Amino acid sequence: MWKEIGDRERGILRPKSFTTRIKSNRIRTLQISNHKDIVSPHRASINSLQVDLTEGRYLLSGAADASAAVYDVQRATDYEGGGLIAKHKCLFVVDKQHEHGHKYAISSAIWYPVDTGLFITGSHDHHINVWDTNTTQVVMNFKMPGKVYRTAMSSLATTHMLIAAGTEDVQVRLCDIASGAFSHTLSGHRDGVMTVEWSTSSEWVLVTGGCDGAIRFWDIRRAGCFLVLDQSHSQLGRRPTIPEHSATNKALTSKSLSSGQNLNAKPRAQQRKLANGNGTKQSPVGRMPAKGSLRQRLHPGMLSSLDRATAHYGAVTGLKATEDGMYLLSAGSDSRLRLWDVESGCNTLVNFETVRLQAGKPIQLATSQDSALVFVPCMTAVKAFDVWSGNTSQTFRGHYEYVNSCWFSSQEQELYTGGNDKQILVWSPPRLIADEGDEGPAQDRDNWSD
Amino acid sequence: MDKTSEEASSKGKKRQRDQQPTDPQTNQPHHQIFSLEDNLSFTDTLVALRMMRAQFPRIDKVSIQPFILRSQLYSSVKDRTQVDRELESLRREKVVRIFKLNTGQDDHAIMFLDDYLNQMENVVKRLEEKEGDQVFKWFRTHVIDSKLEPSIEHQELYTLLSLGGMVKDGHISLLINAGLLTRQLIDPNMYWFAIPNIGSVLKGLSQGRKEVLSFLNRRRYKEMMLASMEKKCLRFSPLDMRFHLRDLIGSGHLKTVQTSTGLLVRVSKD
């Protein structure tokens, strides 16, 4: 540590590599925090956690008793244990008693990406509420056709303010905060949509994972999805190798063959699906003999809906894109975690040693800042895997019941996890008690106001 | 057994006298000379596949070619990503074929292509000669050769079979009856490729898994030495203990701990 500071002083070490080294050293020593504790007012399992993207200061949690709470993770509300343990109580809580609060469980609570003035909660009572943080009032309300599983807003967006909502209905809806209406719906999934994530490289690209096991990439400016991930399309390595002629020709011909066959078989079923706006679940229609004229009735953008490739053998329960937008991690109820190369749409075949993952509920994955580690809630423990080799780097055991969500704050190198045991646990690098002993809350001269 | 002879030589004559009366009691077939403890890990996927194929237990009632489960490979080779990637390249080179099994969540069986073709031949020979027996030839030449994935769509199957001749719906039913294809439960349009005649073995597989796990769970500390576990005979499974141990260790239900007296097998809590 001192040698590194000396090197930095002399200019031998670049500033960026200095910070990366310190951060990764701290991440390697993560353990249950011995100096920070979050006091959760929730009386049911915690479904969603997010730290705001602008300051990295406020943690928003949504729980199954329809309550959402905000905590300040940088400044403690009071101290215990002689000033050694900082207790962070919630700044405010909105729950069922609130006049416009949710009635059933909150499955997703996210901050407005631009500032902490608004936050959005999606709940099993089919509503998405947009709240004003300072007055804790609901400013906008969207009614969905089914239980809301996930909501997401793009952190890169400069031209739109759309909330993408994944519900138990097959269509993904985009809600516009500026106008208060739905801007459009994305059809293509054959079962409920459990996870939605915006791409980290483009403000127009949305990734959704459904209960049918498919992962679809949508460009919201066009109809239909432009990519469906197929677990049998794989590449050996981080980027695809330069293909030999025979491999590419075979892949191309088999793909065009299958898509051609699909066209002949199912255009009529697709038309029926588009006509029904309320999105009742459609059972797959039986095959019909090919008719050339039917092909013209299908919008070219909707052809991808006929692609039935699956990314997982069960439902897709968690999605996380890496910071550079080149790779996507997906967790499924088949207890597999897969790493996908977004550019080529292939499975990179990295094997993460997950024995069992929670099925039935969406889980939230987290990645460390340079995407070298991914934190996955595996039943009652949280495991940190190395993204490129799939080895388990650390296991965090502390929760008494299943863990639902985790969030990694790269500013503080802290991991926040919430689970069915109603607790939010903080995992941080250990702080040496001896150094901090003489400084206490009394010495904090910056915390003043007129 | 290898291990016991080594121990005998290092400890002197007294050990030998103790071990000798137990040897005739172990009525293991001759190819189990190699103990699991010595052969638990390999360097390469192809080597592991060949060794495990050679160690496949001989089942009297059913004639079945050797197959290897994916979880067995995971327990044998250290790096799982390497296993996945090497399997993928072997599959693309048409050395092995991968089948999805219906016993459990993510079970896959790996069979060498020659063994699979032999198995198909054995099954087809036993079926009566009907007008539809051409379909097996078409299946073998057109479908198996070009479609390397474990599943196939109805339309694609139709097209590939039509390369051989006029295909009727009855032909596809023949294939399903022979056990070469099974319908997918979630999607009526897709089929899984299947190993014919494997039904009883799969039943034995799931029952054997349950038996091994319940046996260990009933013990006080839920653990046992690997060497003594191997000698146990399973009542409900035609496959031997070594097959099941490899499979359960690879899928994470059991874990091995190195102790001063050898490997210990323990039920994992997570």
Interface residues (C-beta under 8 A of the other chain):
Chain A: D212 S232 S234 L236 G237 A247 K250 S254 L257 S258 Q261 N262 N264 A265 P284 G286 R287 R308 Y313 G314 D334 S335 R336 L349 V350 N351 E353 V355 R356 C378 M379 T380 A381 S389 G390
Chain B: Y74 D79 R80 T81 V83 D84 R85 E88 S89 R92 Q105 D106 S146 E149 P150 S151 E153 H154 Q155 E156 T159 I186 D187 P188 N189 M190 S251 G252 H253 S268 D270
